Amino acid sequence: MKKLLLLLFALLSCKAVADDIAPSGPTGLVFPDNWQSMASWDNTQPTATLPARFNWNDFMRLQPIRNQGSCGSCWAFSVTAVTESLHRILFPMLFPIVDLAEQTLVSTCERGGDCGGGFFDAFDYIKNSGLPKEADDPYRARNSSCQSGLTPFAKITGWSYVGDENRGPTIEQIKQAVYDHGPVSIDINGSLSNTASVIKSCGSTMTNHMVNVEGWVDDPDYADYGGGYWIIRNSWGKDWGDHGYFKIVYKSRGGSKCNGAGSTAAYAIMNNVQNIREYLGL
């Protein structure tokens, strides 16, 4: 009888773990082997006092929320969102909001990923080849062959991980990257509450999804959760969360990053603008 009870407890424990890490929507982040050793790292330590609240959408309306559908292409949507955001922030008067083609990354144009998953290094393709407009390569939410003759509309001139290869970036380093470089790609566990409220119920720190930090709010009401929360763009459509966004506390009560948010983070630069906020005089 004792063995039966122990077996039942083990099965229930396994189910609890499985439920805890089950994603709420399509994900797609896959970590390559030994990716740290080939990466470029920015281990800059924040030196200036950062504002208690910052959100790029407060300065200008960024691109609408996208929807990755049933394809595991969160990685493509995250790096594309960074590129679209930089284009919007740098050229607000020259162009309307640009819609770039995630499908170009999901197709065999990008050797690093498809609907089965991908990684931050998709930034390399955007740096080397650029992305065409969505109208030239519409999103199909499935693997397909690369379209020939596509004209790139936007490129980045560089990108870097935040922190160093031996440990993940700190909360302050991610804030500084957002402050200086624009919206940042981060990883997170995709077990997320579909709510407009701030997510405080933290799940597994095993990350399987990529999203974008566009801002933060420091709030003493969240002192037990790292002192504030992130403002994050998701790729599950505008009907999910807070009109496609969600807010999640920096840390769990236990001190770990909530849902592993920001265990890995990366920013990009466009037109060689190293500090986008100073460039705009903000």
N, C-alpha and C positions, 0 to 999 in steps of 0.2 A: 504493500500500500504506500509506503514511504517513497519507493522508487517511482511509483506512478505519479505521486504528487510532485516530485522533483521534475519528472519529465514534462508534466502539464505546465509547471512554472516556467521551464525553459522554453517551451513552445510559445507561451504567452509573452515572454520577454522578447523572443525573436520577432513576434508580430509587432510588438510595440516599437522596436527598432526599425522594422520595415516601414511601419506607418510614419515614423518620425522623419525618415529620409525620402519618402515618396514625394516626387515633385507635384506641385499644384497645376502645372502647365508644361508645355513642351520646353525642353532645355537644350542640351547639345554640347556642353563644354567637355572636352577630352584633353587631358594633360599628356603631352608627348614625353617620352623617356628623356631624361637628362636635359630638359629644356633650359634649366637655369644656367648651365655651362656655356650656352651659346647666346645668352641674352645680354642686352645693354641695360645697365642699371643706373638709376639716379637716386643716390642715397643722401641727397641734400636734406639737411636738418632745418626745420622752420626756424627763422630768426626773428621775424616780425610778429607783432600781435595780430592775430587773425580776428576778423569780425565775428560776433556771436551768431550772426545769421548771414548767409550768402546763398544766392540762387541765380544762376545765369538767366533764367526766365524772367527775373525782375528787370533786366536791362532790355531785353527784346524777346519777342515770341520765337522760340526755336521751332524746329520742324514738328509736324504732327506725330502722334504715336503710331507706330507700325505694328503689324501682326505677322509673326513668323509662321502661323498656322501649325500644322502637324509635323513639320520638318524640324529636325534638331539643329537649327541654324541660329541659335541665340548669339553665337560668336560672330557671325556675319552681320547681324543686326546691330550688335554692340559697337564693333569697329566702324561700321558705316555711319552709325549715329554720331560718333565722335567726328568723323570727317564732315558730315552734313552740318554739325553744330559749328565747327571751326569756319566753314565756308559762310554760314549765316552771320556769325559774329564779326568776321573780318570784312565782309562785303555786303553790309545790310542795305546799302543804297544802290548797288549795281545790279543785283539779281533778286528775284523773288526767292522764297524758300525753296531750296533745291531738294529734289527727291532722287537719290542715287540708287543704283541697281545692286541690291544684295544678291540677286541671282547670279551675277557675274562671279561672286565669290563661291557660291554654293555649287555652281557648275564646275567643270574641270579646268576652268581658267585659273582657279586657285587650287594648287595641288595639296594644300594642307588641310582641307576639310570639305564636307558635303553635308547632306541631311543626317548622316551618321555621327556628326560632331566635328568640331574644330577648336581653334585656340587663338590666343592673342596675336600670334605671329601672322595672322591674316593681314595685319598692318603692313607687312612687307610687300604684299601684292599692291596695296593702295599706294605705297611709296614708289614702287618700281613701275607700275603700269597704270595706276589711276582707275577710277570707276566711271562708267558712262551713266547717263541719266536712266532713271527707272523706265521711262517710255521707250528707250532703245533696247532694253533687256528686261521685260516685265517679270516680276516675281512669280514663280510657279510652284513653290513649296515642294520641290522634288529635285532629285539629281537629274542633270541633263548635260549634253555636250556643250562645249564652249562656243558661243556665238562669234563668228569671225567678223572683222571689219567694224568693230565697235569703237566709237570715238570717246576717249576719256574726257570727262568734264571736270573732275576734281582730283587732285593728288595731295598727299601729304609729303613733307620734305624730311620727316624724321619721326621717331617714336622711341619710347623708353619705358621700362618697368620702373615702378616706384619702390624705393627701398634697396635691399641687396639680396643676393642669392641665398644667404644663410638664414634670413628671417623675413617674415612678411612686413609690409609697410605699417607704420604706426598710424593711428587715427589722424594725428597732426600732419603727417607727411601726405596723406591722401587729401586732406583739406588744402594744404599748400599747393598740391598739384592741380586741384580744381581751380583754386584762386588764380594761379599763374598761367595755366595752360588750357583752361576750358573743361568741359565735361570729360570725365575719366571713365575708362572701362574697368570694371571690377568683376570678380567672381563672387558667387553666393550659392548657398543651397536653395534649390527651387521649391522647397516646401514652405510656401508663403500664404498668408491669410489674404483672402480677397476682400479687403476692407479699405476704407478711406481713412481710418484711424491709424495712429502710429502702432506698428507691430512691436509688441514687447514680449510675446511668447516665442522665445528663440528655440529653433530646432537644431538639427545636426550641423556641425561645422564642416562636414564633407561636401565640398562645393561641386556643383554639376551644371551651373547656369552662369551666363554672362549678361550683365546689365550696365547701366551708366549712372554714375553719381553726378548730379547736376547742381547740388548744393547741400547745405546742412543747416541745422538749427541747434545751438547750444541752449539748454533749458534746465534750470535747477530742479524742475519737477521730475527730471529723469536722472537725478544724481545716482540712483542705484543701477542705472543702465549706461554708465559711461559718460553721463552728463549731457546727452542730446540725441539727435537722430539724423539720419541721412535722408535726402530727397532724391529719389531714384526713378529713372525712366526704365520701364519694362518693355518687352516686345510681344505682349499677349493681347494687344488690341485696346482700344480706348474704353471698352465696356468693362475692363477688368480693373480692380483696385480703385484708386482715386483718379478716374478718367485716364487710366493707363499708367499712372505713376503709383508709387507706394512710398511710405515712410517707415523706416525701421531703425530701432535704437542702435547706438554704436556697439554696445556690449550686453551680454546676458548678465544676470545677477551674479553668476559665477566668475565673471571677468573675461570670458572669451568673446571674440567678435560674434555678434548675433547672426546666426545662420552662416557663420564664416565670412560675412560680408567684408570684402576688401582684404582677404587673405593674399590675393594677388591683385595688382592694379597697374594700369598702363595709361600713359597719355600720348598724344601725338602733337606735332607742330606742323603748321602750314605756312608756306611762303617764308620759311626760316624765321618766323616771329617767335622768339624764345620766351617772351613774357607778354601774353596777349592782353592782359589787363593794363599793363603800363603802356603798351602800344596804343591802346584805345584811350588812354588818359583817364581811366576809371579810378 
